[in-house]
Every structure is written in C-alpha cells, then in structure tokens.
Amino acid sequence: MQCIPKMIVTKSLLGIMNAILLALSLCGVSAWADTLENLRASGAIGESYNGYVVAKDPGARAEADAINAKRKAIYQEKAIAQGVSIDQVEKVYAEEIFKKVPAGTWIQVNGQWTKK
C-alpha cells in the first residue's frame, strides 16, 4: 500500500482553502455580507461544523437557506476543480469560518451551540 506524502496532502488542502477564499472574495456581494453579519450579530443564525449556517430563529430560515445555497454552489465548484469531495471542501471552509467569525457568533461544536 502506498502512502501519499504529507506534503502533497497539505498542498492540496491549502489549494482548496485558497481557492475558496478567492471565490468568496470575487463573488462576495456586500449586501449579502452585511446581511450575514447582521444575522450573526443578532443571534438569528449560527455557523455549523459543516460549513453552512443554521437558522436559530425561525424568522431567519429563508436567509439561511439563501446563504447555504450560495455556499453549496461555491463548495461544489471548488470540489470539482480540485478533484476532491464536497465534504472535504465543506470541512476546510468550516474551519476557516470558525477562525474568522467575530466574538459573540454562535458556532456549533460537537453538536452543541456555544458563543465564540
């Protein structure tokens, strides 16, 4: 059984992460980002471990669905471009989101909601 050198795996993950961040910066609409930030700040949505948002307030369901649809399209595009599963892209992106969201944002860790 052959082992994949760690360097190749690391480069692949870094490539995925860079591609995602580039796509979001190119595709990001300021109104969408403002809405996302406002929903996070109000506690209406939280960031889940899988790279998607969850509506914690039933009134934010439509917005959460719209945000998730945009994210899924980006994740799928990047997965195809990198030749990896969408699950891998979602995981890498979720880790980056958790690092970058502001304090006070609801995040889901091990199935439990907590404020960052």
N, C-alpha and C positions, 0 to 999 in steps of 0.2 A: 504494500500500500504506500503510495507516495504522499508525502506531506507538502502542503503548499507553504512556501516560505512566508514567514510572518510579515516581511516587508511588502510582499505583493498584496496580502490581505489589507494591511494598513493603508497602502496607497489606494486601493480600491475604495475603502470606506471614506478616506479623505476626499477622493474624487467625487463620490456621491454627495458628500456634505457640501463641497464647494459648488457643485452643480445645482443643488437645491437652493443654496443661499443666493447664487447668481440669478436663478429663475425667479425667486421671490422678489429680488430687488428690481428685476426688469419688468415683472408682471404686477408688482405691487401697486395698487391704486390707493392714493392717500385716504380717500373716503372709507375704503374697506379697512385700512389700518386704523383709522380713527374709530370706526365702529367697533372693531375688535378690542382696541384698548379701552374704550368706554365700557364695553360689556365685561371685560376682565375686571376693571376697577370697581364696577358696581356689584360684582359677585354673581352676575346673572349667568355667566359661563365659567367653566374651568377647563384647564388643559389636562387631557388624559395621557396615560402612559403610552398610548398607541399613535400619537401624533395628530390626534383630532381633538376638537373641542366638544364639551358636553354641556347642554343647557341645564343649569342648576335651577333656573327659574323657567317655568313652563312658557312664559311670555317671550323667551329668547330662543325658542325652538327653531323658528324659521331662519333667524340669523345664523344659528349654529349649523343648521343644515346647509345653508349657502356657503359658509366658511369651509365646512368639511368637503363640499363638492369641489370647491376650488383647490383645496389641498390635495384631494384624491387625484385630480387631473394632473397636478404637478408631480405627485409621487409616482403615478403610473408612467408618465413621460420619462422621468429620470430612471425608473427601474428598467424600462425598455432600452434606453440609451446606454445604461451601464451593464446591462445583461444580468441583472440581479432580480430577486423577488421584490414585490412591492412591500412586503413585510419588513425586509431589510432597510428599505428607504424610510419607511414609517418609523422604525426604531431609531435610526440615526437622527432623523429630524426631531423626534420627540425629545431626545436627549439634549439637543441644541435649544429647543423651545424652553425646556425646564431651566437651562442655564441662563437664558436671556430674559425671561419674563420678569417684570418688576416685583418687588416685595409686595405682599398682600394678595397676589394672584392665587386663586385656588388651583391646586395641582393634585392629581390622583397618583398616589404612591401605594403600591401593593393593595390596590382595591379600595383604599381609604382616602378620603378627601382631607387635605390639610392646606393651610395657607403657607406660601413660600415666605 
